[in-house]
Amino acid sequence: MAASQAAYKAEQAIGHDSNAATAQDVTNPANEGGKFGETGETMKALAWMGKGKVQVITAPKPKILEPTDVIIRVTGSTVCGSDLHLLHGAVLELSKGDILGHEFMGEVDSVGSSVTNLAPGDRAVASFQIACGQCAMCAAKLSSQCTRTNASTLEKALYGGRTAGMFGYSHLTGGFAGGQAEYVRVPFGAVNLLKVPRGVPDEKALYLSDVLATSWHCVVDTGVRKGSGVAIWGAGPIGEMCVQFSRLLGAGKVVVIDQNWRLDSIKEKYPGVETIDFSKLPRGTSVVQKLKEMFPGGELVTGELGDAEGAGPGPDVALECVAGEYPKGWAHYFEMMLGMETDSSEIVNEMIESVRSFGRCGITGVYVGYTNHFNIGSLMERGVRLIGNGQAPVQLYWEKLLKMVQSGEIDPLKMVSHRVRLEDLETVYDKFEHRADGMQKVFVETRFSDPPCPGAPQLTKFE
C-alpha cells in the first residue's frame, strides 16, 4: 500500500469500506504529520530504519482521525520475540520509519465522538490486533481474523485471505503505527481496548495485549489436557507461559527444547519441568530420539483418538514457540539466503516426527511464507494433527485471563526479567537479539509510567 492510502478507501480490496479503519500509515507520523499527527505536539517512538537497524525518533503525536478512535498515552510496552523478525527484515512490506511495537497499554488521552465506554484517564490494555467489532469473525470473538481492518492485497494473494490489522507490524498487516511510543492511535477503541482495574499493576496487565492470550491459545487450541505429555520448542516468554498454562490444565510431563541459559531459568522457576539442550546432545542423537526416550508411552488406549494420551512413544502434544526463520542446517540456511524459501521446516518436522501417532502439533511461532523439505509423509501416514494456531484471537480470552491474573492463578511477572526506558530501546533490541544479560521479557516504561509495582524488576540503566 502507498503510505497515505486509507483502508476505508480500499473498497475493491476489502469489499465493505464503510466500516474499515483508516490505516494511519504513519507507521511514521512524520511522513505526513499534518494529516496524521497533531501540529506542534511530538512524542518519542522506536522506528524501523532498515534491516538490522532501529532508532528512537521524534514524531508528531497521533490525532483522532475517525469518531471511533482513541488516543492512548502509553504507560507500558514491551519487546516481543516476533519484533526480531521485523528487525531482520523477515516480514514483508516494512518501510523505513515504521513505528514498531504491538503490545502496549496506558491511559486514555482522548476519545472520538462515538466512543462511550471509555473516558480520558481510564486505564486500558490494547489488543495487538485491530478488530472492527462488526464482521462475522469479530462477532465470534475471533478478532485476529477480522475482515475489515487490513487492506493488504499482498497478504490476500500470499495467504488466500487476510488477517486483521496489527499494531506496528508492517504494511502487510495494515500499516498501523505501533506501541513502542509515547502515544498510540487505537482504531475502534471501544472494541480494541480492555479496561484495567486499578488493583492490577501495569506490569501484569500489559501482557494481556499479546503474550498471555497467545500462549493460552497455543495450549488450548492444540489440545493440552489432563495427563498430556507436552513438548515445547522455545524457552522464551511464549514458551514459558505455555509451561505455566500446560501445568494449570493438568498436563503430565512437560519438556522444553532450546539451547541457551533460558533452559536453566525454566528449571529454576518450574521444578519438575525437564529440558533438552539440542546443542549438547551426543553426536548421533536427535531431538526426536531423545523425546521418544523421555515419553516411552505404552499405557492402555481405548481405541478412541481422544483417549490416546500417553500411548507413546513420543509426547501427545508438541508446541512450536520459536518461529521459522532460524535454520539449523546448511540446506535451509542457503535456501533462505537465496530466497528459495522464507521459513525453515526443521522444527516443524521435529515436532511431527516426535509426537506419538495421532499426536497434535501446534504452530504459534511466526511463519510468514513458504518452506521446503516438509515431512508430509510422516504427517499423513501417522495421522498427526498439524494445527496452525494463527495469531491468537486476544479478545476471545482476555477477560478470562484478566481474572486469572487477579486471582493469582497465573503470574506474568515470572517471565519479566528487566524494566527499561523507551529511550534505550535501540540497546535493548541489540541485547534481545543476542540473548544478552539474561533478558527474557522486558517492561518498557515511558515518561507517563508509574514506579515499579512490588515484585517487578527495577529500572535497568544503560550507559
Helices and strands as residue ranges (DSSP letters): G 7-9, H 11-14, G 17-19, G 25-27, G 29-32, H 33-36, E 37-48, E 54-62, E 70-77, H 83-87, E 98-99, E 104-111, E 123-126, E 129-130, H 136-139, G 143-145, H 153-159, E 165-166, G 171-173, E 183-186, H 189-192, E 193-195, H 202-205, G 206-209, H 211-222, E 230-233, H 237-248, E 254-258, H 262-269, E 274-277, G 278-280, H 287-294, G 305-307, E 317-320, H 330-337, H 346-354, E 360-363, H 376-381, E 385-388, H 394-407, G 412-415, E 416-421, G 422-424, H 425-433, E 441-445
